[in-house]
């Protein structure tokens, strides 16, 4: 590969690394081209990107992006996933690993912190954004719903009492 092409790839990778909130490194040993294609499609459907890169090129890009702690995890074949939603990426990668047996998670990087494979699997168990928002809305609406139920109950009792008074007076 010519030096100019390598520099161009490093610069593109550096900008992708810098613009992404999260980075996940995987070891894709045991995956054939077709299976990697399935993983890429599944990630792309969720606006995520998966790329296989030579470790030396990725190392230069990580150094340029000032994410040097990840360079120590660049052993063996490395695939890199970019994304902004750590729960979504963790869920897709762990589900795919469960189904196929690969890729093995090496490490994650989110908000300046390194995430171990165990932490990534724990993050995958967190409910999705939509579920969390609906639960939050339920928490916000619950007191108002309880107040309405209480007021309806009081009104219902008042109507029953008035109905009994009307029956006793014969009106």
C-alpha positions in Angstrom: 0.0 0.0 0.0 1.4 3.4 -0.9 2.2 5.8 1.9 -0.2 8.5 0.6 -3.1 6.0 0.7 -2.1 4.8 4.2 -2.0 8.5 5.4 -5.4 9.1 3.8 -6.9 6.0 5.6 -5.3 7.1 8.9 -6.8 10.6 8.5 -10.3 9.2 7.7 -10.1 6.8 10.6 -8.9 9.6 12.9 -11.8 11.8 12.0 -14.2 8.9 12.5 -12.7 8.1 15.9 -12.8 11.8 17.0 -16.4 12.2 15.9 -17.7 9.1 17.6 -18.7 9.0 21.2 -18.0 5.3 21.5 -15.5 2.9 20.1 -15.6 -0.9 20.4 -12.7 -3.2 19.4 -13.4 -6.8 18.5 -11.4 -9.8 17.6 -13.1 -11.2 14.5 -11.2 -14.6 14.3 -13.5 -17.3 13.3 -15.7 -15.1 11.1 -15.8 -15.5 7.4 -16.5 -12.7 5.0 -20.2 -13.5 4.7 -20.7 -13.5 8.5 -18.8 -10.2 8.9 -21.1 -8.9 6.2 -24.1 -9.9 8.3 -22.7 -8.1 11.3 -22.0 -5.0 9.3 -25.6 -5.0 7.9 -27.0 -5.4 11.4 -24.9 -2.5 12.6 -25.6 -0.4 9.6 -29.4 -0.9 10.1 -28.9 0.9 13.4 -26.7 3.7 11.9 -23.5 2.1 13.3 -20.3 1.3 11.4 -18.0 -1.7 11.6 -14.6 -1.7 10.0 -11.7 -4.2 9.8 -8.4 -2.3 9.9 -4.7 -3.2 10.1 -3.4 -2.7 13.7 -0.6 -0.5 12.6 -2.9 1.9 10.7 -5.4 1.9 13.6 -2.6 2.6 16.1 -1.5 5.7 14.1 -5.2 6.8 13.9 -5.7 6.3 17.7 -2.6 8.3 18.5 -3.7 11.1 16.2 -7.1 11.1 17.8 -5.5 11.1 21.3 -7.1 7.8 22.3 -3.8 6.1 23.1 -5.0 3.8 25.9 -6.7 1.6 23.3 -3.4 0.9 21.5 -2.5 -1.7 24.0 -5.5 -3.8 22.9 -4.3 -4.0 19.3 -3.2 -7.6 19.1 -4.5 -10.1 16.6 -7.1 -9.2 14.0 -9.0 -6.2 15.0 -12.4 -4.9 13.9 -13.6 -1.6 15.1 -17.2 -0.4 15.7 -18.2 3.2 15.9 -21.3 4.5 17.6 -22.9 7.0 19.9 -25.3 4.7 21.8 -23.3 2.3 24.0 -26.4 0.3 24.9 -27.3 -0.4 21.3 -23.8 -1.3 20.2 -23.2 -3.5 23.2 -26.6 -5.2 22.6 -25.9 -5.9 18.9 -22.3 -7.1 19.5 -23.2 -9.4 22.4 -26.3 -10.8 20.6 -24.3 -11.5 17.5 -21.5 -13.1 19.6 -24.1 -15.3 21.3 -25.6 -16.4 17.9 -22.4 -16.9 15.9 -19.7 -17.3 18.6 -17.7 -14.3 17.4 -16.6 -11.6 17.3 -14.9 -11.6 20.7 -15.1 -8.3 22.5 -11.7 -6.9 23.3 -12.5 -3.5 24.8 -14.8 -0.5 24.6 -14.2 3.2 24.9 -17.0 5.5 25.9 -16.8 9.0 27.3 -13.1 8.7 27.9 -13.4 5.5 29.8 -12.2 2.0 28.9 -14.9 -0.7 29.2 -14.0 -4.3 29.7 -15.8 -7.1 27.8 -17.7 -7.9 31.1 -18.8 -4.3 31.4 -19.9 -4.2 27.8 -22.1 -7.3 28.4 -23.6 -5.6 31.5 -24.4 -2.5 29.4 -26.1 -4.8 26.9 -28.6 -5.8 29.6 -29.8 -2.2 30.1 -33.2 -1.6 28.5 -33.3 0.4 25.3 -33.8 4.2 25.2 -37.5 3.9 24.2 -38.2 1.5 27.2 -36.4 3.8 29.6 -38.3 6.9 28.3 -41.6 5.1 28.7 -40.8 4.0 32.2 -39.8 7.6 33.0 -43.1 8.9 31.6 -45.0 6.3 33.7 -43.2 7.6 36.8 -44.1 11.2 36.0 -47.7 10.4 35.2 -48.3 8.0 38.2 -49.0 10.7 40.8 -51.4 12.6 38.6 -53.2 9.3 37.8 -53.5 8.5 41.5 -54.9 11.9 42.2 -57.5 11.6 39.4 -58.4 8.1 40.7 -58.8 9.4 44.3 -61.0 12.4 43.1 -63.2 10.0 41.1 -63.5 7.8 44.1 -64.6 10.7 46.3 -67.1 11.8 43.7 -68.5 8.3 43.2 -69.0 8.0 47.0 -70.7 11.4 47.1 -73.1 10.3 44.3 -73.9 7.1 46.1 -74.6 9.0 49.4 -76.8 11.5 47.6 -78.6 8.7 45.9 -79.3 7.0 49.2 -80.6 10.3 50.7 -82.9 10.7 47.7 -84.3 7.1 48.2 -84.9 7.7 51.9 -86.7 11.0 51.5 -88.7 9.6 48.6 -88.1 12.5 46.3 
